[in-house]
Amino acid sequence: LIYLDNAATSWPKPSVVWPAMDHCFHHLGANPGRSGHQMALDAGRIIYETRELLAKLFHINNPLQIIFTLNATEALNLALKGLLKPGDHVITSSMEHNSVTRPLHVLSHRGVEVTKVKASIEGFIKVEDVVSQLKENTKALVITHASNVTGALMPIEELGQWARAKGLKFIVDAAQTAGVYEIDVEKMKIDLLAFPGHKSLYGPQGTGGLYIREGVVLDPLKEGGTGSNSEDPVQPDVLPDRYESGTPNTIGIAGLGAAVKYILDEGLEKIREHEEKLTKRFLQGLEFIPGIKVYGPRDVTKQAPVVSVNFGDHDSSEVGFILDRVFNIACRTGLHCAPDAHSTLGTLGQGTVRFSFSYFNTEQDIDKALESLQRISQELK
Ligand SMILES: Cc1ncc(COP(=O)(O)O)c(C=O)c1O
């Protein structure tokens, strides 16, 4: 199998991930932060260490400002529903995933005003198009760091500077960039950073998180047991307890910790360079495939390792089916949970065939994918 669906979830994971989970399962299976016995304390320590590693990766001063969630979707729901109130205005883009679009749709029915800035045909958002949408009641700007359809990288740092200067909360969806691109919450002036653990951070599914800048207060998505202040019916104010109720995914978080340590040891630059090399090879090869249409920037300095293509009017799922059944290549077709992005590209009906690469893909994988597309192109002619 050639796995080129890493934008959905990465596979395989670094070989350090499952031993860490196995160790946790076998030796640290207690409930962290609840009981005072040694195994519970050790489980709690594993969770704290993962927070520390993530804090190091994203340049976060206080690891306790990181909240663990099930995935990026839960983190974005907490950020958006916890922050925005009736009468608030929020600026977003036409390249967002449904994990932003759908919560905002719900909020728009609760009196939150939503402005979607239209991206260019490559999927880029222009800073001036965002700036021109500012209103008196604008509370926040929520934007993806990179499109999960075209890979287009957004001008996060510039937008962050502007948002901070205007007193807006800056919410960044790092689903396609965390673990590959440098993210510095201080430099980029990010107030709320949502990330999945299971994509390019190489942790297991069921992990993700939200960084909440000190001083930003959200309504929790849920209330419940935290193992702290148990006599009080009111949810504690302290972090992470305010937002982390119930038993956490200790085993998953142990795996995520091992994965983030692996990323820090390898270095972001090495990981990114490898993925850029693969993306470049793929983009160059696509130029020789008759009848293929490539969407997005087509420039590795401007896009994450995500490339969308189509053959004429052929349905994207048909092409994906052939890649899977005939060539044993896993990619993702359709709308990628980002209908606005596909409207922007003009592919809402057809969808696209999306290839997304990881640190564990090789040049041979890219060449096999190109050969398969070449053959599909001949068949479809
Ligand atoms: C840009 C973007 N945001 C958010 C998500 C949601 O991530 P998760 O599946 O971890 O909820 C995805 C997943 O594909 C994504 O690509």
The ligand as an ORCA input file, in Angstrom:
! r2SCAN-3c Opt
* xyz 0 1
  C      -7.795     22.308      7.858
  C      -8.434     21.306      8.784
  N      -9.018     21.733      9.909
  C      -9.575     20.886     10.780
  C      -9.592     19.535     10.551
  C     -10.253     18.630     11.541
  O      -9.314     17.814     12.154
  P      -9.771     16.611     13.093
  O     -10.093     15.479     12.197
  O      -8.583     16.349     13.962
  O     -10.941     17.060     13.861
  C      -9.006     19.041      9.387
  C      -9.041     17.592      9.097
  O      -8.913     17.156      7.990
  C      -8.399     19.945      8.487
  O      -7.805     19.523      7.372
*
